[in-house]
Amino acid sequence: MRTSGDGVRRGGGDTEDKWPDCLRLGHELAAMGSDGAELRRRYREVLLGDGPSPAERPLRVLVLGAGIAGLCTAYVLRRAGHDVHLIEADPDRIGGRLAARTRSPFRDPLLHADAGGVSIPDSHALTLSLVDGLGLRRRPAVPAVVPTGYTAVDLLDAVLDAVGDYHEAETPDGRVVGWARLVHDLDGLSLGRFLTEWAGLDTAAVSAIGRLEHAGYRMSMSFVDFYLHHLHAGPRAARWEIEGGSWRLPYAFGPVLDDMVSLDRRVTRIEYYDPARPTAEYTRVAPGGPRVWVETLSSRGRREGFAADAAVVTLPFAALRQVRIEPSLPAAKRRAVMALRYEPVTTVQLEFDRRWWEFSEDEWQRELDALSPGLYDRYAQARTRRVTRSGATNRLASFPGGPVPGSDGGVVLASHARAGGAVRWEALSPDDRYARALRGLQEVYGDRVEAFYTGHGATGSWTTGEAVLAPGQLTAHHLAAVAPIGPLHFAGEHTSLKRSSIEGAIESGVRAALAVDDQHRLAPTREPVCGGAHR
């Protein structure tokens, strides 16, 4: 097994011209600003402390997308005194993947389910601080039951622990350089190549790791991207859940942002003034303002225009590809937008009228026999099984951390499938998904769990569910994906190094807000941001 101390530069090429980019990525991975400031502390301060300094010349800013990234961007800019307006395509809700369901799908109306099956890793301190700062209550989530006794799982942990030698330095500068060396050495490797070439594992061990860690679909994708996710949010990470559901987080911004959101506005066109291309043909923007013009389309076919000094784009790149942008984005930015790959995600949640995952064996007998005398004995031949030979996608089922007041039941995230697995689930009807998810739970926990299943569930599928990187894309595209273009700034978890997480969305939103506040101190235009030209 190779370590960071062997001086090998592999997988990312040996050209030294990428080292400055690796150092910039090292600063981001170590959460250190270029000035040496600790970024998480600064982000926490602008979100929950005194906030950014008041703007002397407030800007009019459009935020495209009212997910967590957009809400955090708007919140920080509003605290600085800027005139902010959020534009959201959904006709009814804010929050993106955390959006609340309009009606409870469960038999017990007291129970809830997050649309994306979200919990918060303990290492995501900024998210937990925001939850606490907005007055929401949280509780420990019941950890996923990870199969034990698998040497392949233990082997993966040992391999990844060795990678930690790169960045576990005692000084901030040492951590920055260590992360930069990790990116330089390993960014060009897929997960599969890393496990075989760098770690020296045989194909049987790699296959077992892919199956047991539900990482088979990632074997051809970036190792560094997988490592970052596993480091901060692996299946063994301690987690928290927001009482009442994660959908409460976006709505906790409500008292500040309610008057700033326009729903049912899908962005179809963006025109912006690019100082680097002053001779480009502009029709609705100018150097003196407005510098951004956005056209939207409602579900009823109504077009509307909005003008501003700057805009923060939080749309997933898969959606941004469908937007007409004038002038066209620079080549590096276009490549970053087009190259990012999205894997589909499907979740299945099941309602149970008893919290069987908390039962002792005596409680199992009491509750089953209360349903039907002798039922416990009839299930005796199907004892709880902790091992599944099928490697089913719901072997890492997640359970609610505590009871809902007034309810004896709970909702289990029975399956969280990605990539090809998600496509197979998506082809099923909701009822078939629930039946298959229940069978998966029975494989692990025994047939008797069916006794408490209510027949109700919730399921969702997202074609742009998880942004993932191919080998080499971190150094090739990430910095371009994040970089502002004139008055356009970019945020969203897909522009973060903590992809597919609330933490990544929050960090990106604060970063973009601070960039707007720092770089665009222009006199406001006279044209109103809201209620612009109608056609």
C-alpha positions as CSV (number, residue, x, y, z in Angstrom):
1,M,0.0,0.0,0.0
2,R,1.4,3.4,-0.9
3,T,1.3,6.3,1.5
4,S,1.7,10.0,1.2
5,G,5.3,9.7,2.3
6,D,6.6,7.8,-0.7
7,G,6.8,10.9,-2.9
8,V,4.8,9.3,-5.7
9,R,2.9,11.6,-8.0
10,R,0.3,9.4,-9.6
11,G,-3.2,9.5,-11.1
12,G,-3.2,13.3,-11.7
13,G,-0.2,13.6,-14.0
14,D,3.2,14.9,-13.2
15,T,2.8,18.4,-14.5
16,E,3.7,21.0,-12.0
17,D,1.5,23.7,-13.6
18,K,-1.4,22.2,-11.8
19,W,0.2,22.6,-8.3
20,P,-1.2,26.2,-7.8
21,D,-4.7,24.8,-8.4
22,C,-4.0,22.0,-6.0
23,L,-3.0,24.5,-3.4
24,R,-6.2,26.5,-3.9
25,L,-8.2,23.3,-3.5
26,G,-6.1,22.5,-0.5
27,H,-7.2,25.8,1.1
28,E,-10.8,24.9,0.4
29,L,-10.5,21.4,1.7
30,A,-8.7,22.6,4.9
31,A,-11.4,25.4,5.2
32,M,-8.7,28.0,5.2
33,G,-9.0,31.3,3.3
34,S,-6.2,32.6,1.2
35,D,-5.5,35.1,4.0
36,G,-5.1,32.2,6.5
37,A,-8.6,32.9,8.1
38,E,-10.6,29.9,9.3
39,L,-13.5,29.8,6.9
40,R,-16.0,27.9,9.1
41,R,-15.6,30.4,11.8
42,R,-16.2,33.3,9.4
43,Y,-19.2,31.6,7.9
44,R,-20.7,30.9,11.3
45,E,-20.2,34.6,12.2
46,V,-21.9,36.0,9.2
47,L,-24.8,33.5,9.5
48,L,-25.4,33.6,13.3
49,G,-23.1,36.3,14.8
50,D,-23.0,40.0,14.0
51,G,-23.1,39.3,10.3
52,P,-21.2,41.0,7.5
53,S,-20.5,44.7,7.8
54,P,-23.4,46.9,6.5
55,A,-23.1,47.7,2.8
56,E,-22.4,51.3,2.2
57,R,-24.0,51.1,-1.3
58,P,-26.6,48.3,-1.2
59,L,-26.9,46.1,-4.3
60,R,-30.0,44.7,-5.9
61,V,-29.3,40.9,-6.1
62,L,-31.3,38.1,-7.7
63,V,-30.9,34.7,-6.2
64,L,-31.9,31.9,-8.6
65,G,-33.2,28.9,-6.7
66,A,-34.8,28.8,-3.2
67,G,-33.1,25.7,-1.9
68,I,-30.8,25.8,1.1
69,A,-28.0,27.4,-0.8
70,G,-30.2,30.1,-2.2
71,L,-31.8,30.8,1.2
72,C,-28.5,31.1,2.9
73,T,-27.2,33.4,0.2
74,A,-30.3,35.6,0.5
75,Y,-30.1,35.6,4.3
76,V,-26.5,36.8,4.5
77,L,-27.0,39.4,1.8
78,R,-30.2,40.7,3.6
79,R,-28.2,40.9,6.8
80,A,-25.7,43.1,5.0
81,G,-28.5,45.4,3.9
82,H,-28.7,44.4,0.2
83,D,-32.0,44.4,-1.7
84,V,-32.5,40.6,-2.4
85,H,-35.0,38.8,-4.4
86,L,-35.3,34.9,-4.7
87,I,-36.7,33.2,-7.8
88,E,-37.9,29.6,-7.4
89,A,-39.3,27.3,-10.1
90,D,-41.5,25.3,-7.7
91,P,-45.0,26.6,-7.7
92,D,-45.7,25.8,-4.0
93,R,-42.6,25.3,-1.9
94,I,-39.1,26.4,-1.0
95,G,-36.3,24.2,0.2
96,G,-35.3,22.2,-2.8
97,R,-34.6,18.6,-1.7
98,L,-35.8,19.5,1.8
99,A,-39.2,20.7,0.5
100,A,-42.1,19.7,2.7
101,R,-44.7,17.4,1.4
102,T,-48.0,19.2,1.0
103,R,-50.0,16.2,2.4
104,S,-48.9,13.5,4.8
105,P,-48.9,10.1,2.9
106,F,-49.1,8.2,6.2
107,R,-52.0,6.7,8.1
108,D,-50.9,8.5,11.2
109,P,-51.0,12.2,10.4
110,L,-48.5,13.0,13.2
111,L,-45.7,11.2,11.4
112,H,-43.6,12.9,8.7
113,A,-40.9,12.0,6.2
114,D,-38.2,14.1,4.7
115,A,-38.5,14.1,0.9
116,G,-34.8,13.3,0.5
117,G,-34.4,11.1,3.6
118,V,-32.1,13.6,5.2
119,S,-30.0,13.4,8.4
120,I,-27.1,15.5,9.4
121,P,-23.6,14.1,10.1
122,D,-22.1,15.2,13.4
123,S,-19.1,16.5,11.5
124,H,-21.3,19.1,9.7
125,A,-20.9,21.7,12.4
126,L,-22.1,24.7,10.3
127,T,-25.4,22.9,9.6
128,L,-25.9,22.0,13.2
129,S,-25.0,25.6,14.3
130,L,-27.6,26.9,11.9
131,V,-30.2,24.5,13.1
132,D,-29.6,25.6,16.7
133,G,-29.3,29.3,15.8
134,L,-32.7,29.3,14.0
135,G,-34.3,27.8,17.1
136,L,-35.0,24.3,15.7
137,R,-34.7,21.3,17.9
138,R,-32.7,18.2,17.0
139,R,-32.0,14.8,18.3
140,P,-29.6,12.0,17.6
141,A,-30.6,9.8,14.7
142,V,-30.5,6.1,15.1
143,P,-27.4,5.0,13.2
144,A,-27.7,2.8,10.3
145,V,-27.0,-0.8,11.2
146,V,-23.8,-1.6,9.3
147,P,-23.1,-5.3,8.8
148,T,-20.2,-6.4,11.0
149,G,-17.8,-9.2,10.5
150,Y,-17.0,-8.3,6.9
151,T,-13.3,-8.2,6.3
152,A,-13.9,-6.1,3.1
153,V,-15.5,-3.3,5.1
154,D,-12.8,-3.3,7.6
155,L,-10.2,-3.4,4.9
156,L,-11.7,-0.3,3.2
157,D,-11.6,1.5,6.6
158,A,-7.9,0.6,6.9
159,V,-7.1,1.8,3.4
160,L,-8.9,5.2,3.9
161,D,-7.2,5.7,7.3
162,A,-3.9,5.5,5.5
163,V,-5.1,8.2,3.1
164,G,-5.7,10.4,6.1
165,D,-1.9,10.6,6.6
166,Y,-1.9,13.2,3.8
167,H,-3.9,15.8,5.6
168,E,-3.8,15.1,9.3
169,A,-1.0,17.7,10.0
170,E,-0.7,19.6,13.2
171,T,-0.6,23.1,11.7
172,P,-3.1,24.8,9.4
173,D,-0.5,25.3,6.7
174,G,0.5,21.7,7.0
175,R,-3.1,20.6,6.4
176,V,-3.4,22.9,3.4
177,V,-0.3,21.4,1.8
178,G,-1.3,17.9,2.8
179,W,-4.7,18.3,1.1
180,A,-3.0,19.8,-2.0
181,R,-0.7,16.8,-2.2
182,L,-3.6,14.4,-1.9
183,V,-5.4,16.1,-4.7
184,H,-2.3,16.2,-6.8
185,D,-1.5,12.5,-6.3
186,L,-4.9,11.0,-6.3
187,D,-7.4,13.1,-8.3
188,G,-6.8,11.2,-11.5
189,L,-7.7,7.9,-10.0
190,S,-11.1,6.3,-10.0
191,L,-12.2,4.5,-6.9
192,G,-11.7,1.2,-8.6
193,R,-8.1,2.1,-9.7
194,F,-7.3,3.4,-6.3
195,L,-8.3,0.2,-4.6
196,T,-6.4,-2.0,-7.1
197,E,-3.4,0.1,-8.0
198,W,-2.8,2.3,-4.9
199,A,-4.1,0.0,-2.2
200,G,-3.2,-3.2,-4.0
201,L,-6.5,-5.1,-3.3
202,D,-7.6,-8.0,-5.5
203,T,-10.7,-7.9,-7.6
204,A,-12.6,-10.1,-5.1
205,A,-12.0,-7.6,-2.3
206,V,-12.9,-4.6,-4.5
207,S,-16.2,-6.4,-5.6
208,A,-17.1,-7.0,-1.9
209,I,-16.4,-3.4,-1.0
210,G,-18.6,-2.2,-3.9
211,R,-21.4,-4.4,-2.8
212,L,-21.2,-4.0,1.0
213,E,-20.6,-0.2,0.9
214,H,-23.1,0.4,-1.9
215,A,-20.2,1.9,-3.9
216,G,-20.3,-0.3,-7.0
217,Y,-21.6,2.6,-9.1
218,R,-18.7,4.7,-7.9
219,M,-16.0,2.4,-9.0
220,S,-15.4,4.3,-12.3
221,M,-15.9,7.7,-10.6
222,S,-13.5,9.9,-8.7
223,F,-11.7,8.4,-5.7
224,V,-11.2,11.8,-4.1
225,D,-14.9,12.6,-4.4
226,F,-15.7,9.3,-2.8
227,Y,-13.1,9.8,0.0
228,L,-14.5,13.3,0.9
229,H,-18.0,11.9,1.2
230,H,-16.9,8.9,3.2
231,L,-14.7,11.1,5.5
232,H,-17.5,13.4,6.5
233,A,-20.7,11.4,6.0
234,G,-19.9,7.7,5.8
235,P,-22.4,5.1,7.0
236,R,-20.8,4.9,10.4
237,A,-21.0,8.7,11.1
238,A,-23.0,9.8,14.1
239,R,-26.0,11.8,12.8
240,W,-28.7,14.2,13.9
241,E,-32.2,14.8,12.7
242,I,-34.4,17.9,13.0
243,E,-37.4,17.2,15.2
244,G,-40.5,17.4,13.0
245,G,-38.5,16.9,9.8
246,S,-35.7,18.6,7.9
247,W,-38.2,20.5,5.8
248,R,-38.4,22.9,8.8
249,L,-34.9,24.2,8.2
250,P,-35.8,26.2,5.0
251,Y,-39.0,27.5,6.6
252,A,-37.1,28.7,9.6
253,F,-35.7,31.5,7.4
254,G,-39.3,32.6,6.7
255,P,-39.6,35.6,9.1
256,V,-36.7,37.2,7.3
257,L,-37.2,36.1,3.7
258,D,-41.0,35.7,3.2
259,D,-41.3,39.0,1.3
260,M,-38.4,38.2,-1.0
261,V,-39.5,35.0,-2.7
262,S,-41.3,34.6,-6.0
263,L,-42.5,31.0,-6.7
264,D,-43.4,29.4,-10.0
265,R,-40.7,31.2,-11.9
266,R,-38.6,28.8,-13.9
267,V,-35.5,30.6,-15.3
268,T,-35.3,30.4,-19.1
269,R,-32.8,33.1,-20.0
270,I,-30.0,35.1,-18.4
271,E,-28.3,38.2,-19.8
272,Y,-25.4,39.6,-18.0
273,Y,-22.8,42.3,-18.5
274,D,-19.3,40.8,-18.6
275,P,-16.6,43.5,-18.0
276,A,-14.1,41.1,-19.8
277,R,-16.2,41.4,-23.0
278,P,-17.3,45.1,-23.2
279,T,-17.9,44.9,-27.0
280,A,-20.4,42.0,-26.8
281,E,-23.9,42.7,-28.0
282,Y,-26.1,43.6,-25.0
283,T,-29.8,44.4,-25.2
284,R,-31.0,44.6,-21.6
285,V,-27.9,45.2,-19.5
286,A,-25.2,47.9,-19.5
287,P,-22.0,48.8,-17.6
288,G,-24.0,51.4,-15.6
289,G,-26.7,48.9,-14.8
290,P,-28.6,46.8,-14.7
291,R,-25.9,44.3,-15.0
292,V,-28.1,41.2,-14.9
293,W,-31.5,40.5,-16.5
294,V,-33.3,37.2,-15.9
295,E,-36.4,36.0,-17.8
296,T,-38.7,33.4,-16.1
297,L,-41.7,31.3,-17.3
298,S,-44.5,30.3,-15.0
299,S,-46.5,27.0,-15.1
300,R,-49.3,29.0,-16.8
301,G,-47.0,30.3,-19.5
302,R,-46.5,33.8,-18.2
303,R,-43.1,35.4,-18.9
304,E,-41.6,37.9,-16.5
305,G,-38.3,39.8,-16.4
306,F,-36.2,40.8,-13.4
307,A,-33.2,43.2,-13.4
308,A,-30.4,43.5,-10.8
309,D,-26.8,44.5,-10.2
310,A,-25.7,40.9,-9.5
311,A,-27.1,37.4,-9.4
312,V,-26.3,34.2,-7.6
313,V,-27.1,31.1,-9.6
314,T,-27.9,28.0,-7.4
315,L,-29.6,26.0,-10.1
316,P,-28.2,22.4,-10.5
317,F,-25.9,22.4,-13.5
318,A,-28.3,19.9,-15.2
319,A,-31.0,22.6,-15.1
320,L,-28.6,25.4,-16.0
321,R,-27.7,23.6,-19.2
322,Q,-31.3,24.3,-20.3
323,V,-31.1,28.1,-19.7
324,R,-30.2,30.5,-22.5
325,I,-27.2,32.6,-21.3
326,E,-26.0,35.7,-23.2
327,P,-23.2,36.3,-23.7
328,S,-22.2,32.6,-23.6
329,L,-20.2,31.6,-20.5
330,P,-16.4,31.4,-20.9
331,A,-15.2,28.0,-22.2
332,A,-13.8,26.9,-18.8
333,K,-17.1,27.6,-17.1
334,R,-19.1,25.9,-19.9
335,R,-16.9,22.8,-19.6
336,A,-17.5,22.7,-15.9
337,V,-21.2,23.0,-16.3
338,M,-21.5,20.4,-19.0
339,A,-19.0,17.9,-17.4
340,L,-20.7,17.4,-14.0
341,R,-22.5,14.1,-13.9
342,Y,-25.7,13.5,-11.9
343,E,-26.7,10.1,-10.7
344,P,-30.4,9.5,-10.1
345,V,-31.6,8.8,-6.5
346,T,-34.7,7.0,-5.3
347,T,-35.8,6.8,-1.7
348,V,-38.4,4.6,-0.1
349,Q,-39.9,5.2,3.4
350,L,-42.2,2.9,5.2
351,E,-44.6,3.6,8.0
352,F,-44.9,1.2,11.0
353,D,-47.4,1.5,13.8
354,R,-44.9,0.3,16.4
355,R,-41.2,1.3,16.8
356,W,-40.0,-2.3,16.5
357,W,-36.4,-1.2,16.0
358,E,-36.3,-0.2,19.7
359,F,-37.8,-3.5,21.0
360,S,-36.2,-5.9,23.3
361,E,-37.0,-9.6,22.7
362,D,-39.6,-9.5,25.6
363,E,-41.2,-6.5,23.9
364,W,-41.3,-8.3,20.6
365,Q,-43.2,-11.2,22.2
366,R,-45.6,-8.9,24.0
367,E,-46.4,-6.7,21.0
368,L,-46.7,-9.6,18.5
369,D,-48.9,-11.7,20.9
370,A,-51.1,-8.7,21.5
371,L,-51.9,-8.7,17.7
372,S,-52.6,-12.4,17.7
373,P,-51.9,-15.0,20.5
374,G,-49.0,-17.2,19.5
375,L,-47.8,-14.9,16.7
376,Y,-44.4,-14.6,18.3
377,D,-43.8,-18.3,18.2
378,R,-45.0,-18.5,14.6
379,Y,-42.3,-16.1,13.6
380,A,-39.7,-18.0,15.7
381,Q,-38.4,-19.8,12.6
382,A,-37.8,-16.4,10.9
383,R,-35.5,-14.9,13.5
384,T,-34.0,-11.5,12.9
385,R,-31.2,-11.8,10.4
386,R,-28.4,-9.3,10.5
387,V,-26.7,-10.5,7.3
388,T,-28.0,-10.3,3.8
389,R,-26.4,-12.2,0.9
390,S,-28.0,-10.0,-1.7
391,G,-26.3,-6.8,-0.9
392,A,-29.7,-5.1,-1.1
393,T,-29.8,-1.3,-1.2
394,N,-31.7,-1.0,2.0
395,R,-29.2,-2.9,4.2
396,L,-28.2,0.5,5.7
397,A,-31.8,1.4,6.7
398,S,-32.1,4.6,8.8
399,F,-34.5,4.9,11.7
400,P,-36.0,7.9,13.4
401,G,-34.1,9.0,16.5
402,G,-37.0,9.3,18.9
403,P,-40.8,9.1,19.2
404,V,-43.1,11.6,17.8
405,P,-45.3,12.9,20.6
406,G,-48.7,11.3,20.5
407,S,-47.7,8.5,18.1
408,D,-46.6,4.9,18.8
409,G,-45.2,4.5,15.3
410,G,-42.5,5.8,13.1
411,V,-41.2,6.1,9.6
412,V,-38.1,4.1,8.4
413,L,-36.0,5.1,5.4
414,A,-36.0,1.6,4.0
415,S,-34.0,2.3,0.8
416,H,-31.8,5.0,-0.5
417,A,-30.8,3.8,-4.0
418,R,-28.4,5.6,-6.4
419,A,-27.4,5.3,-10.0
420,G,-28.5,2.1,-11.7
421,G,-30.1,0.9,-8.5
422,A,-32.3,4.0,-8.5
423,V,-33.3,3.5,-12.1
424,R,-34.5,0.0,-11.2
425,W,-36.5,1.3,-8.3
426,E,-37.9,4.1,-10.4
427,A,-39.4,1.6,-12.9
428,L,-41.6,0.2,-10.1
429,S,-45.0,1.6,-9.1
430,P,-45.1,3.1,-5.5
431,D,-46.9,0.0,-4.2
432,D,-44.2,-2.3,-5.7
433,R,-41.5,-0.1,-4.3
434,Y,-43.0,-0.5,-0.8
435,A,-43.3,-4.2,-1.1
436,R,-39.7,-4.6,-2.3
437,A,-38.4,-2.3,0.4
438,L,-40.3,-4.3,3.0
439,R,-38.7,-7.5,1.7
440,G,-35.3,-5.9,2.1
441,L,-36.0,-5.0,5.7
442,Q,-37.1,-8.5,6.3
443,E,-33.9,-9.9,4.9
444,V,-32.0,-8.0,7.6
445,Y,-34.4,-7.8,10.5
446,G,-36.6,-10.8,10.1
447,D,-40.0,-11.5,8.6
448,R,-41.8,-10.3,11.8
449,V,-41.3,-6.6,11.0
450,E,-44.2,-7.0,8.5
451,A,-46.7,-7.3,11.4
452,F,-46.3,-3.6,12.2
453,Y,-46.2,-2.3,8.6
454,T,-49.3,-0.1,8.0
455,G,-49.3,-0.4,4.2
456,H,-48.4,3.2,3.8
457,G,-45.2,4.8,2.6
458,A,-43.5,7.7,0.8
459,T,-41.2,7.5,-2.2
460,G,-39.5,9.9,-4.5
461,S,-37.1,9.9,-7.4
462,W,-34.7,12.6,-8.6
463,T,-32.9,12.4,-12.0
464,T,-30.4,15.0,-10.7
465,G,-30.2,13.5,-7.3
466,E,-26.4,13.2,-6.7
467,A,-23.6,15.2,-8.3
468,V,-20.5,13.0,-8.8
469,L,-17.1,13.7,-10.3
470,A,-15.2,11.6,-12.8
471,P,-11.4,11.0,-12.2
472,G,-9.5,14.3,-12.8
473,Q,-12.5,16.5,-12.7
474,L,-11.8,18.1,-9.4
475,T,-8.6,19.8,-10.6
476,A,-10.0,20.2,-14.2
477,H,-13.3,21.8,-13.4
478,H,-14.0,22.6,-9.7
479,L,-12.3,26.0,-9.6
480,A,-14.0,27.1,-12.8
481,A,-17.4,25.9,-11.6
482,V,-17.1,28.1,-8.5
483,A,-15.6,31.2,-10.2
484,P,-17.8,34.2,-10.7
485,I,-18.3,35.5,-14.2
486,G,-18.8,39.3,-14.1
487,P,-21.9,39.9,-12.0
488,L,-22.9,36.2,-12.0
489,H,-21.9,34.1,-8.9
490,F,-22.5,30.3,-8.5
491,A,-23.6,28.3,-5.4
492,G,-25.3,25.1,-4.5
493,E,-24.0,21.8,-3.1
494,H,-22.8,20.8,-6.5
495,T,-20.3,23.7,-6.3
496,S,-19.0,22.6,-2.9
497,L,-16.6,19.9,-2.0
498,K,-19.3,18.4,0.3
499,R,-21.6,17.4,-2.5
500,S,-25.1,16.1,-1.8
501,S,-25.2,17.6,1.7
502,I,-26.9,20.4,3.5
503,E,-23.5,21.5,4.7
504,G,-22.2,21.9,1.2
505,A,-25.2,23.9,0.2
506,I,-24.8,26.2,3.2
507,E,-21.1,26.7,2.7
508,S,-21.6,27.5,-0.9
509,G,-24.4,30.0,-0.2
510,V,-22.4,31.9,2.3
511,R,-19.3,31.9,0.1
512,A,-21.3,33.3,-2.8
513,A,-23.0,36.0,-0.6
514,L,-19.6,37.1,0.7
515,A,-18.2,37.3,-2.8
516,V,-21.1,39.5,-3.9
517,D,-20.8,41.7,-0.9
518,D,-17.0,42.0,-1.3
519,Q,-16.7,42.4,-5.1
520,H,-19.8,44.2,-6.3
521,R,-20.0,47.5,-4.4
522,L,-21.9,49.4,-7.2
523,A,-24.4,52.1,-7.0
524,P,-27.9,50.5,-7.3
525,T,-29.8,50.8,-10.5
526,R,-33.1,52.7,-10.8
527,E,-34.9,49.8,-12.5
528,P,-36.9,47.8,-10.0
529,V,-35.8,44.2,-9.3
530,C,-39.4,42.9,-8.9
531,G,-42.2,43.1,-11.3
532,G,-40.0,43.9,-14.3
533,A,-41.1,43.7,-17.9
534,H,-44.0,41.4,-18.7
535,R,-44.5,39.9,-22.1
